[in-house]
């Protein structure tokens, strides 16, 4: 990642919270952010005209997808795999929103000659950037500090912020918050 990118992500996350009328420590509702960004969000089951067979195939265990952004003639549409948990969908949606905010080119849907759906993927760099920004959107540093200082139960914190415990632990580590607070405690 380019120098300054991580700081930019933290700042952008806080700016978006402000635009939504939220405090820096408030949980972010990815659906509200999508609406603010004028993006449509649907699950497979909410899309009309999809056959039962296709719904079953898309939602089957091991289907290998979480979410996709499609550029349609009059809008961008994010489609979520609704067989995933609510927390996973929150993370998946935020990841797709990060791609949009970073102006990454959305995936393209194509149909092969055999009639199979094919998606064009983002580059590894784009995926890493979207991963980082989505983590900042869900759990910016002020929220992480708030969690460590005021929410002793990690499961409650993860549920409040609609993230997995693994995501919470990851963000506490990579943001430097755990290190910062340990260092502060040692200095006492």
Secondary structure in CASP SS format (residue, H / E / C, confidence):
PFRMAT SS
TARGET T0000
AUTHOR 0000-0000-0000
METHOD secondary structure of the structure
MODEL  1
X C 1.00
X C 1.00
X C 1.00
X C 1.00
X H 1.00
X H 1.00
X H 1.00
X H 1.00
X H 1.00
X H 1.00
X H 1.00
X H 1.00
X H 1.00
X H 1.00
X H 1.00
X H 1.00
X H 1.00
X H 1.00
X H 1.00
X C 1.00
X C 1.00
X C 1.00
X C 1.00
X C 1.00
X C 1.00
X C 1.00
X C 1.00
X C 1.00
X C 1.00
X H 1.00
X H 1.00
X H 1.00
X H 1.00
X H 1.00
X H 1.00
X H 1.00
X C 1.00
X C 1.00
X C 1.00
X E 1.00
X E 1.00
X E 1.00
X E 1.00
X H 1.00
X H 1.00
X H 1.00
X C 1.00
X C 1.00
X C 1.00
X C 1.00
X C 1.00
X H 1.00
X H 1.00
X H 1.00
X H 1.00
X H 1.00
X H 1.00
X H 1.00
X H 1.00
X C 1.00
X C 1.00
X C 1.00
X C 1.00
X C 1.00
X C 1.00
X C 1.00
X E 1.00
X E 1.00
X E 1.00
X E 1.00
X E 1.00
X E 1.00
X C 1.00
X C 1.00
X E 1.00
X E 1.00
X E 1.00
X E 1.00
X E 1.00
X E 1.00
X C 1.00
X C 1.00
X C 1.00
X C 1.00
X C 1.00
X H 1.00
X H 1.00
X H 1.00
X H 1.00
X H 1.00
X H 1.00
X H 1.00
X H 1.00
X H 1.00
X H 1.00
X H 1.00
X H 1.00
X H 1.00
X H 1.00
X H 1.00
X H 1.00
X C 1.00
X C 1.00
X C 1.00
X C 1.00
X C 1.00
X C 1.00
X C 1.00
X E 1.00
X E 1.00
X E 1.00
X C 1.00
X C 1.00
X C 1.00
X C 1.00
X C 1.00
X E 1.00
X E 1.00
X E 1.00
X C 1.00
X C 1.00
X C 1.00
X C 1.00
X H 1.00
X H 1.00
X H 1.00
X H 1.00
X H 1.00
X H 1.00
X H 1.00
X H 1.00
X H 1.00
X H 1.00
X H 1.00
X H 1.00
X H 1.00
X H 1.00
X H 1.00
X C 1.00
X C 1.00
X H 1.00
X H 1.00
X H 1.00
X H 1.00
X H 1.00
X H 1.00
X H 1.00
X H 1.00
X H 1.00
X H 1.00
X C 1.00
X C 1.00
X C 1.00
X H 1.00
X H 1.00
X H 1.00
X H 1.00
X H 1.00
X H 1.00
X H 1.00
X C 1.00
X C 1.00
X C 1.00
X C 1.00
X H 1.00
X H 1.00
X H 1.00
X H 1.00
X H 1.00
X H 1.00
X H 1.00
X H 1.00
X H 1.00
X H 1.00
X C 1.00
X C 1.00
X H 1.00
X H 1.00
X H 1.00
X H 1.00
X H 1.00
X H 1.00
X H 1.00
X H 1.00
X H 1.00
X H 1.00
X H 1.00
X C 1.00
END
